[in-house]
Amino acid sequence: MSRSLPSPRFIVIDGKRHLWRDILELRRAQLARLREERQPPLFPLIEDARPKVQRTAAGRYLEPLLFDCEH
């Protein structure tokens, strides 16, 4: 007959006794902060105003424009 051991209530770190649930709560808060953090862009993002087909090299090759759009 195997008996499962109860979950530890305390953990000893550097000779100090800590509640295991407090450690888990701190870890959950740490993970939540990581999910919320966003890295700012390195440069300003500019919206591409070209037609959707012209936004890729393959699209420009398959459907070339008769005239240059920039003039």
KAGIJO-V503847 format. One record per pair of residues at least 12 apart in sequence whose ideal C-beta (glycine too) atoms are under 8 Angstrom apart, sorted by the first residue. I is the first residue (numbers start at 0). J is the second residue. Records with the same first field share a line. If there is no record, write none. Layout:
I = J ; J
//
This chain:
6 = 19
7 = 19
8 = 20
10 = 22
49 = 68
53 = 68
//
